[in-house]
Amino acid sequence: MEHITSKVELMLNYVASARRVFQIESEAVAALSDRIDENFSKAVAHIVSSHGRVIICGMGKSGIIGKKIAATLASTGTPSFFMHPGEAYHGDLGMVASADVFIAISNSGETEEVVKLLPFLKDNGNFLIAITGNPSSSLARAADCHLDVRVDQEACPLQLAPTSSTTATLAMGDALAVTLMEVRGFKPENFARLHPGGSLGRRLLRFVEDEMVEDELPFVGEGAKVLDVIQAMTHASLGLAIVRSDTGWGVITDGDIRRAIECYGEEVFSKTAQELMSADPVMICTGTRIEDALAVMEKRQITALLVLKGDDVVGVFKK
């Protein structure tokens, strides 16, 4: 019994430790609001007006956070990339154009690998944004604007591992990225263009003909018997049959077959496709975006659409 009690107490200690981290880090991020000033506005305005890219630089944990900020900026409409300060000092500075905005990250503001880049950046005419936890540091004083991310304490109980400070820096980077998105009027379709492999890119950039089923479609004539309809549906595995009608097109779904059996019993096998089909199926044309097709399907509560090219059905689009 004592063993079980000690295990429970230990588990509670684990939870308490996690909650303490969340509390400390959430307070650190919340405190950033009081430190946002004209420097933030200046940074955003200069990035927006710049014809160059945003280059982010940082060492160690700051570098890891910098990579994430650069990736967020790049994916939300601000051309950006990360540069390792060591590699920069050994030749990669050749990638830095004078029109580029340079964001240097260092919690202390005294990171040697970053600070020793300052003479080049000044000579090259780069606009320098410093993100540090020390407004009096060498980096902060050399910058054109300084974003203050100082924290009262790290979540690390030894006050050694960057925890609250890296979270605050990441949040500041997100604030920059989101503000720039809003200034630029960045829209879902812009995001999709930069994320063609994601679900949003698929919905907004691809068309129904890119994903429709077009081979061995289950066509039947309007005089086809139910067994022929079922055979066509089974062979195509689309859950429907497409009926060629003298007046257009019809559709018979699995649900239509089940309802017909409930209604007619054995007599269903004497029925024709024309008698069972939906004579006014929902159809879309080639060139329709997947996003629009899915909206139609959601509104009509259906799982498949016939795709038309001219007057001919050329495919079936399914969710």
Secondary structure as GFF3:
##gff-version 3
##sequence-region A 1 319
A	DSSP	alpha_helix	2	31	.	.	.	ID=ss1
A	DSSP	three_ten_helix	32	35	.	.	.	ID=ss2
A	DSSP	alpha_helix	38	49	.	.	.	ID=ss3
A	DSSP	beta_strand	54	58	.	.	.	ID=ss4
A	DSSP	alpha_helix	61	75	.	.	.	ID=ss5
A	DSSP	beta_strand	80	83	.	.	.	ID=ss6
A	DSSP	alpha_helix	85	89	.	.	.	ID=ss7
A	DSSP	three_ten_helix	92	95	.	.	.	ID=ss8
A	DSSP	beta_strand	101	105	.	.	.	ID=ss9
A	DSSP	alpha_helix	112	115	.	.	.	ID=ss10
A	DSSP	alpha_helix	118	124	.	.	.	ID=ss11
A	DSSP	beta_strand	127	132	.	.	.	ID=ss12
A	DSSP	alpha_helix	138	142	.	.	.	ID=ss13
A	DSSP	beta_strand	145	148	.	.	.	ID=ss14
A	DSSP	alpha_helix	164	184	.	.	.	ID=ss15
A	DSSP	alpha_helix	188	194	.	.	.	ID=ss16
A	DSSP	alpha_helix	199	205	.	.	.	ID=ss17
A	DSSP	alpha_helix	208	211	.	.	.	ID=ss18
A	DSSP	beta_strand	219	221	.	.	.	ID=ss19
A	DSSP	alpha_helix	226	236	.	.	.	ID=ss20
A	DSSP	beta_strand	240	245	.	.	.	ID=ss21
A	DSSP	beta_strand	248	253	.	.	.	ID=ss22
A	DSSP	alpha_helix	254	264	.	.	.	ID=ss23
A	DSSP	three_ten_helix	265	270	.	.	.	ID=ss24
A	DSSP	alpha_helix	273	276	.	.	.	ID=ss25
A	DSSP	beta_strand	283	285	.	.	.	ID=ss26
A	DSSP	alpha_helix	290	300	.	.	.	ID=ss27
A	DSSP	beta_strand	304	309	.	.	.	ID=ss28
A	DSSP	beta_strand	312	318	.	.	.	ID=ss29
###
